Amino acid sequence: MPNDDPSVRLTAVRRLYEVSARMGAGRSLAETLQAVVDGVVDGLGFGIAVLNLRHADGKFEVFAVAGSPEAREALLGRVSAADIFDADFAIADEWGGLRFVPHERLPEGEVTGWVPDVPVSDDPAAWHPLDALFAPLYSPSGELVGMLSVDLPEDQRRPGPIHRELLEIFATQAGLAIDKARLTDQLRAEKARLEASETTFRMVFEGAGNGMATIAFDGPDAGRVLRVNDAFCRITGYDADKLLGTRLPDFLRDEEPGQSRREFDEVAAGNAPYRFERLFSQPSGNEIWLGGTAAIVEQGTSQPQILLIQIDDVTARKDAERELRHHAAHDPLTGLPNRRLLQHRFTSVLERTRATGRPGALLFCDLNHFKLVNDSYGHEAGDHALREIAARLSTAVRHGDTVARLGGDEFAVLAEDIAGEDLTTLISRLESAVSRPLPNIAVEVTTSIGTVPITPDASDLDALLHEADQAMYAAKHRRS
């Protein structure tokens, strides 16, 4: 998976959403474990995934394998001592929550376990069949519940930062899903063995690591909270006495009208647990993301139905996803929109231009003498200068205009509904903004700007950028 391709990043995020949903969709423990390894192979770009489940005595057992029949035959069911990973982790690199053991650090002759039979590349950045990448899996309480190991990245290279972050997010969700599946299996076993006795349910309910609540589904108290566990109070920030008797939808923010009512109806219509992610208002006014499931619990023909809610705080994961989406659309050095986001905004501007008939303009800005900054002061100073110039350009344009970095010392400005003197004034402001002295740099940096109108018959951003580029060179020639 190429780590610097924005389109691939967005595809990976979408695939991550899909496999995470399948992984935690109210499955049994065995189904969840297989869904975890299948999700790694199907959605995260690794050829092989192996999941060791940690038993109560600390030992690890291979419970699920995906991607290789040979690996499955060799590894499935293998039980290892509690310290099986200690030696590897002692020589591993820490990649956030991941642990990477490069093959060159392995003691000669001490390779154990199954090794894929694939060619070895001379490229030091290539993935070696003896490389090992581990993702520890934790429950919401911080208990180690398993170890996920992955192999054979599809691009045959050691994973970069974005790929690692996706795997780490997935591992967090996998730990929660495994913990939830274990609890689900416990609840099912207890229900079958003791016919869901109130005593057993209360023990599981109160001892759960994730938040749980029961809500009246029908009858005179329909929609009101009947019971919450300590974890539910800890996650939401409310004491139990502040929640009991209230309507849970009153704490949720509807992203569109009637959302809570429709979700309530979805639960009523479905046989499987309903998955949701919603913004929840804490007593401080702070909003967090809750992710969880809702399922109807039958209490018998003579009693009203209740809704069992299980929740976790998924704010960190939502923030990470939002950050990934930002990285995919913005230049990492300056924070300006990149070419992908420029294309998206150009499409919107063109639609409005065709509707109004009023032209816009695309400006191509190239910095003059910027190479002297890098040559004289070094690339770190050059990066600081680029960020300063990017900020100046953003301040010089009108509200609603887009400044994008195309790469190197080239920028583009997308301006809607502008022509004539207004365009001349905008160009003058941009030139003036760039030409001001840069802090601690004696090189006089200026800009040459080429413009091309955006008319209703325009269609291709690349063609307009090429025209603006040619106009920029003409302007640069006139300056020289």
C-alpha positions in Angstrom: 0.0 0.0 0.0 1.8 3.2 -1.1 1.8 5.4 2.0 1.9 8.8 0.2 -0.9 8.5 -2.2 -4.0 10.4 -0.9 -6.5 8.4 -3.0 -5.1 5.2 -1.6 -5.3 6.6 2.0 -9.0 7.4 1.5 -9.7 4.0 0.0 -7.9 2.4 3.0 -10.0 4.4 5.5 -13.2 3.3 3.8 -12.0 -0.3 3.8 -11.1 0.1 7.5 -14.6 1.3 8.2 -16.1 -1.8 6.4 -13.9 -4.4 8.0 -14.3 -2.8 11.5 -18.1 -3.0 11.1 -17.9 -6.7 10.1 -15.5 -7.4 12.9 -17.7 -6.1 15.7 -21.2 -7.0 14.3 -22.4 -8.9 17.3 -20.5 -12.1 16.4 -19.4 -15.0 18.6 -15.8 -15.0 19.8 -14.7 -17.5 17.2 -16.4 -15.5 14.4 -14.9 -12.3 15.7 -11.4 -13.7 15.8 -11.7 -14.9 12.2 -13.2 -11.6 11.2 -10.2 -9.8 12.6 -7.6 -11.7 10.5 -9.9 -11.6 7.5 -10.2 -7.9 7.9 -6.4 -7.4 8.0 -6.0 -9.4 4.7 -9.1 -8.0 3.0 -8.9 -4.4 4.2 -5.4 -3.4 5.3 -3.2 -4.7 2.6 -1.3 -7.6 4.3 -1.1 -11.0 2.7 -1.1 -13.0 6.0 -2.6 -12.4 9.5 -2.3 -14.6 12.5 -4.2 -14.0 15.8 -2.9 -15.5 19.1 -5.6 -15.4 21.8 -4.4 -15.0 25.4 -5.8 -17.5 27.9 -6.5 -16.8 31.5 -3.3 -18.6 32.5 -1.3 -16.2 30.3 -0.5 -18.7 27.5 -1.2 -17.9 23.9 -3.0 -20.0 21.3 -3.3 -19.5 17.6 -7.1 -19.2 17.1 -7.3 -17.7 13.6 -5.2 -17.4 10.5 -6.0 -15.7 7.1 -4.3 -15.4 3.8 -2.3 -18.7 3.6 -3.6 -22.3 3.8 0.0 -23.4 4.5 0.2 -20.9 7.4 -3.2 -22.0 8.7 -2.2 -25.7 8.6 1.2 -25.0 10.3 0.0 -22.6 13.0 -3.7 -23.1 13.9 -4.1 -24.5 17.4 -0.5 -24.0 18.4 -0.2 -23.1 22.1 2.8 -21.1 23.4 4.1 -20.0 26.7 3.2 -16.6 28.2 6.6 -15.2 27.5 6.6 -16.2 23.8 6.8 -12.6 22.5 9.3 -11.3 25.2 12.4 -12.0 23.2 11.0 -10.5 20.0 9.8 -7.3 21.8 13.2 -6.9 23.4 14.8 -6.2 20.0 11.7 -4.6 18.4 11.2 -1.0 17.2 8.2 0.7 18.8 5.8 2.0 16.1 3.3 3.6 18.4 1.3 0.7 19.8 2.9 -1.7 17.2 6.2 -3.7 17.5 8.4 -4.3 14.5 11.2 -6.8 14.5 13.5 -6.4 11.5 15.0 -9.6 10.2 18.6 -8.3 10.5 18.3 -8.2 14.3 17.3 -11.8 14.7 20.0 -14.0 16.2 21.5 -16.2 13.6 20.0 -19.7 13.6 17.2 -18.8 16.1 14.3 -18.4 13.7 11.2 -20.2 14.9 7.7 -20.7 13.6 6.4 -20.7 10.0 8.1 -18.5 7.4 6.5 -17.6 4.1 8.4 -18.9 1.0 8.8 -15.6 -1.0 11.7 -14.1 -2.8 14.2 -11.9 -0.9 14.8 -8.4 -2.2 18.1 -6.5 -2.0 16.2 -3.2 -1.3 16.6 -2.3 2.4 13.1 -0.8 2.5 11.5 -4.0 1.1 9.7 -6.4 3.3 11.8 -9.5 4.2 10.1 -12.9 4.9 11.7 -12.9 8.3 10.5 -9.4 9.2 7.8 -9.5 12.0 5.1 -6.9 12.8 3.0 -7.3 15.9 -0.1 -5.5 17.2 -1.0 -6.2 20.8 -4.8 -6.3 21.4 -6.2 -4.8 24.5 -9.6 -4.7 26.2 -11.2 -1.4 27.3 -9.7 -2.0 30.8 -6.2 -2.3 29.4 -6.0 -6.1 29.6 -3.9 -7.9 26.9 -6.4 -10.1 25.2 -4.4 -11.3 22.2 -1.5 -10.7 19.8 -2.0 -10.0 16.1 0.9 -10.6 13.8 0.9 -9.6 10.1 3.1 -10.5 7.1 3.6 -9.8 3.4 2.4 -6.2 2.8 0.8 -6.1 -0.6 3.3 -3.4 -1.8 6.2 -5.7 -0.6 7.6 -2.8 1.5 8.0 -2.1 5.2 4.8 -0.2 6.2 5.1 3.6 6.4 3.4 6.0 8.9 -0.1 6.0 7.4 -0.2 2.2 6.9 1.0 1.7 10.5 -1.6 4.1 11.8 -4.4 2.3 10.0 -3.2 -1.0 11.5 -3.0 0.5 15.0 -6.5 1.9 14.7 -7.7 -1.5 13.5 -5.9 -3.2 16.4 -7.7 -1.0 18.9 -11.0 -1.8 17.4 -10.1 -5.5 17.3 -9.3 -5.5 21.0 -12.6 -3.9 21.8 -14.4 -6.4 19.5 -12.7 -9.4 21.0 -13.5 -8.2 24.5 -17.1 -7.6 23.5 -17.4 -11.0 21.8 -16.0 -12.7 24.9 -18.7 -10.9 26.9 -21.3 -11.8 24.3 -20.3 -15.5 24.4 -20.4 -15.3 28.2 -23.9 -13.8 28.1 -25.1 -16.4 25.6 -23.6 -19.3 27.6 -25.2 -18.0 30.8 -28.5 -17.5 29.1 -28.5 -21.0 27.7 -27.4 -22.5 31.0 -29.4 -20.5 33.5 -32.2 -19.1 31.2 -30.9 -15.6 31.5 -31.5 -15.4 35.3 -31.6 -11.9 36.7 -28.7 -12.7 39.1 -26.4 -13.8 36.3 -27.4 -11.0 34.1 -26.7 -8.4 36.8 -23.2 -9.9 37.5 -22.3 -9.7 33.8 -23.9 -6.3 33.4 -22.2 -4.7 36.3 -18.8 -6.3 35.7 -18.6 -5.4 32.0 -15.7 -3.3 30.9 -17.8 -1.5 28.3 -20.8 0.7 29.1 -24.1 -1.1 29.3 -27.6 0.2 29.9 -31.1 -1.1 29.6 -33.9 1.0 28.2 -37.7 0.3 28.2 -38.6 -0.6 24.6 -42.4 -0.6 25.0 -45.0 0.0 27.6 -45.6 3.3 29.6 -41.9 3.9 30.1 -40.8 3.3 26.5 -37.5 5.1 25.7 -36.5 5.7 29.4 -33.3 4.4 31.0 -33.9 1.6 33.4 -30.4 0.6 34.5 -26.8 1.6 33.8 -23.5 0.0 34.9 -20.5 1.8 36.3 -18.7 1.8 33.0 -21.6 3.6 31.3 -21.5 6.3 33.9 -17.7 6.6 33.6 -17.9 7.0 29.8 -20.8 9.4 29.7 -19.7 11.5 32.7 -23.2 11.2 34.4 -24.0 9.7 37.8 -26.5 6.9 37.6 -29.2 8.9 39.4 -28.9 11.6 36.6 -29.6 9.0 33.9 -32.2 6.7 35.4 -35.7 7.7 34.1 -34.4 10.0 31.4 -34.6 9.5 27.7 -31.3 8.6 26.2 -32.0 10.3 22.8 -32.1 13.6 24.7 -28.3 13.3 25.2 -27.6 12.5 21.6 -27.1 15.0 18.8 -29.1 14.2 15.7 -27.0 14.9 12.6 -30.3 15.0 10.6 -33.9 15.5 11.7 -35.5 12.4 13.2 -32.3 10.3 13.4 -33.0 8.9 16.8 -36.5 7.9 16.0 -35.4 6.1 12.8 -32.7 4.3 14.6 -35.2 3.2 17.3 -37.4 1.8 14.5 -34.4 0.1 12.9 -33.8 -1.8 16.2 -37.5 -2.8 16.3 -37.4 -4.1 12.7 -34.1 -6.0 12.9 -33.2 -9.4 14.3 -29.5 -8.6 14.7 -28.0 -6.0 17.1 -28.1 -2.5 15.6 -24.7 -0.8 15.4 -24.5 3.0 15.9 -22.0 5.8 16.3 -23.4 9.0 17.8 -22.3 12.3 19.4 -23.1 12.4 23.1 -23.2 15.5 25.3 -21.5 15.1 28.6 -22.6 17.2 31.6 -19.6 19.6 31.0 -21.0 20.3 27.6 -18.2 18.4 25.9 -19.3 16.1 23.1 -17.8 12.6 22.7 -18.4 9.9 20.1 -20.1 6.8 21.4 -20.0 3.6 19.3 -21.9 0.5 20.3 -24.8 -1.8 19.7 -28.5 -1.9 20.6 -30.5 -5.2 20.8 -33.9 -6.2 22.1 -33.9 -8.5 25.1 -37.0 -10.7 25.4 -38.2 -11.0 29.0 -41.1 -13.2 28.4 -44.7 -12.8 27.1 -45.9 -11.1 30.3 -43.2 -8.5 30.6 -42.3 -5.4 28.4 -39.3 -5.7 26.1 -36.1 -4.0 27.0 -33.3 -2.6 24.9 -29.8 -3.6 25.8 -27.2 -0.9 24.9 -23.5 -1.5 24.9 -21.2 1.5 24.3 -17.5 2.5 24.1 -15.9 5.9 23.8 -14.6 6.0 20.2 -13.7 9.7 20.1 -10.0 8.9 19.7 -10.6 6.7 16.7 -13.0 9.3 15.1 -10.3 12.0 15.6 -7.7 9.8 14.0 -10.0 9.1 11.0 -10.6 12.9 10.7 -6.9 13.5 10.8 -6.3 10.9 8.1 -8.9 12.5 5.9 -7.2 15.9 6.4 -3.8 14.5 5.5 -5.3 13.0 2.3 -6.5 16.5 1.1 -3.8 18.8 2.4 -0.1 19.5 1.8 1.8 18.1 4.9 4.4 21.0 5.0 2.1 24.1 4.6 -1.3 22.7 5.6 -2.7 24.2 2.3 -5.1 22.2 0.2 -3.3 19.8 -2.2 -4.0 19.1 -5.8 -6.8 16.6 -4.9 -8.7 19.1 -2.8 -8.1 21.8 -5.5 -9.7 19.5 -8.0 -12.8 19.1 -5.8 -13.2 22.8 -5.2 -12.6 23.6 -8.9 -15.5 21.3 -9.8 -17.8 23.2 -7.4 -16.6 26.6 -8.8 -17.1 25.5 -12.4 -20.7 24.4 -11.6 -21.5 27.8 -10.1 -19.8 29.6 -13.0 -22.0 27.7 -15.5 -25.0 28.6 -13.5 -24.3 32.3 -13.2 -22.2 32.9 -16.4 -19.8 35.0 -14.3 -16.1 33.9 -14.9 -13.6 33.0 -12.2 -9.8 32.8 -12.5 -7.1 30.2 -11.9 -3.7 31.7 -10.9 -0.4 29.9 -11.1 2.3 31.3 -8.7 5.9 30.4 -9.0 8.5 31.8 -6.6 11.5 33.6 -7.9 15.0 33.1 -6.4 13.7 30.5 -3.9 16.4 28.0 -4.8 18.9 30.5 -3.3 17.1 30.3 0.0 17.7 26.5 0.2 21.2 26.8 -1.2 22.2 29.6 1.2 20.3 28.7 4.4 19.5 25.0 4.1 16.2 23.1 3.5 14.9 23.6 7.1 15.0 27.3 6.6 13.5 26.8 3.2 10.6 24.9 4.7 10.0 27.7 7.3 10.0 30.2 4.4 7.5 28.1 2.4 5.2 28.0 5.4 5.5 31.8 5.9 4.7 32.4 2.2 1.8 30.0 2.3 0.3 32.0 5.2 0.9 35.3 3.4 -0.9 34.0 0.2 -3.8 32.8 2.3 -4.2 36.2 4.0 -3.9 38.1 0.7 -6.8 36.3 -1.1 -10.5 37.0 -0.6 -12.7 35.0 1.7 -13.8 31.9 -0.3 -10.8 31.8 -2.5 -8.6 28.7 -2.4 -4.8 28.7 -2.1 -3.2 25.3 -2.9 0.3 24.1 -3.0 1.1 22.2 -6.2 4.6 21.1 -5.0 8.0 22.6 -4.6 7.7 26.4 -4.8 4.6 26.4 -7.0 1.2 27.5 -5.7 -2.3 27.9 -7.3 -5.1 30.3 -6.4 -8.7 29.4 -7.3 -10.8 32.6 -7.3 -14.6 32.6 -8.1 -16.5 35.4 -9.8 -13.5 37.7 -10.5 -12.2 39.5 -13.6 -10.8 42.9 -14.7 -9.7 45.3 -12.0 -10.6 43.0 -9.2 -8.3 40.3 -10.6 -5.6 42.9 -11.1 -5.9 44.0 -7.5 -5.8 40.4 -6.3 -2.6 39.7 -8.3 -1.0 42.9 -6.9 -1.8 41.8 -3.3 -0.3 38.4 -3.9 2.9 39.8 -5.4 3.2 42.3 -2.6 2.6 39.6 0.1 5.3 37.4 -1.3 7.9 40.2 -1.9 8.0 41.3 1.7 11.3 40.4 3.4 11.4 36.9 4.9 12.5 36.7 8.6 16.2 36.1 9.0 16.6 35.6 5.2 18.4 38.2 3.0 17.4 36.6 -0.3 14.7 38.7 -2.1 12.0 36.2 -3.0 9.3 37.4 -5.4 6.6 35.6 -7.4 5.6 35.4 -11.0 1.9 34.9 -11.6 0.1 33.5 -14.6 -3.7 33.6 -14.9 -6.3 31.9 -17.0 -10.1 32.6 -16.8 -12.6 29.9 -15.7 -15.5 30.2 -18.1 -18.6 28.1 -18.4 -17.1 26.1 -21.3 -14.0 25.1 -19.2 -13.8 21.5 -18.2 -10.4 20.3 -17.3 -8.3 21.6 -14.3 -5.1 20.1 -15.6 -5.5 21.9 -19.0 -6.2 25.2 -17.2 -3.2 24.7 -14.9 -1.0 24.2 -18.0 -2.3 27.4 -19.6 -1.8 29.3 -16.3 1.7 27.8 -16.1 2.5 29.1 -19.6 1.1 32.5 -18.7 3.3 32.5 -15.6 6.5 31.8 -17.7 5.5 34.7 -20.0 5.1 37.0 -16.9 8.5 35.8 -15.6 10.1 36.5 -19.0 8.7 40.1 -18.9 10.2 40.6 -15.5 13.7 39.5 -16.5 
